[in-house]
């Protein structure tokens, strides 16, 4: 009886963990698998992987992070209580430039995704 109850509790906990993990994953656009699939002006979602004094790097799902330079991060797009992005934040960005030869993506922050 106790082993059956433990098994049920274990299954419930694992299902709850999957829901939390799936919720926090960035929603990448289907069909965009490499740098050559990205176009200037395209909107992408991603997750902030690093924040530096010159900007933030965002995983957009193509194996190379996009850079949001500080000049492309408007303060009015962030909540007043958070003057900058943080690692793990989910964001919507617009692609400003793509350089496949140098594996670089430049982006502008559109909004923070809750």
N, C-alpha and C positions, 0 to 999 in steps of 0.2 A: 504494500500500500504506500509506504513512504517513498520507495524508489519510483513508483508511478507518478506520484505528486512532484517529486524532484524533476522528473523528465518533462512534465507539463510546464513547470515553472521555468526550466531551462529553455524550452522552446519559446515561451512568451518573451523572456528576456532577449533571446537572440533575434526575434522578430522586431521588438522595439528598437534594438540597436541598428538593424538594417534600415528602419524608417529614418532614424536620426542621420545615419551616414548618407543615405540617398538624398535627404533634404539639403545637406550641406555641400554636396558635390556641385560644381559649376555645370550649367546647361550649355554644352557646346552645340554649335550648329551642325546639323547633319550635312554631309557632303564636303565639309572643309577638313581635309586631312593633312595638307602640307602648305608650305608658304606659297606655292604657285596657285593654290585655290583662293587665296585672299586677295581682295580688290580694295583699292582706295575708296573710302566712303562707306564701306560695309560696316554694319554694326555687329559686334560680337560680345558674348558674355564670357566672363572668366573669373578666376580667383587670384587675388593678390598673393604673390609668392615672396616678395622682398620689397622693403621700403628703404630708400636711400635719401641723402640730402638733395639729390637732383631729380628724384621722381620715384615711381613705383613700377615694379615688374609684375605683369599679369599673365598667368597661364591661360591661353586661349585655345588650347587643344591641338596644336600643330607641332609640338616638340620644341618650339622656341618661344620664349616669353616676349610679350609686347611691352614696350616701355611707354609709360605715361609720364612725360616730362612735367616738371612742376609748372611750367608755363601753360600746360594743357589741362591743369587741374584747377577749375574755378572753385573758389571758396563757397559760392552759393549752392554748389551741387552737393556739398557735404553738410551733415547736420551741424548746428552751431556748437554742440557739445564736443564735436570731433573735428578738429581743424585739419586733420590729415587722414590718409588711408592707413589701414592696419593689415598685417599679414592675415590671410584667411577671409578678408572681405570679398564679397561677390559684387562684381561691377559690370556695367554695360559700357562698352567703349566704341568709338568710331575710329576706323583705321585711317591714319593720316598719310602714311607711306609704307611701302614694302620694298626691301632690298634683299632678294633671294641670294645673291652672290655673297653678301656679308651676313646672311641669316638674321636680319633685323626687321622688326616691325615697330613702327611708331604709331601711337594711338592717343586719342583725346578722351578724357573721362566724360561720359554722358550722365551717368547717375550711379548711385550706390543701390544695390539690390538688397532688399531686406531678407 
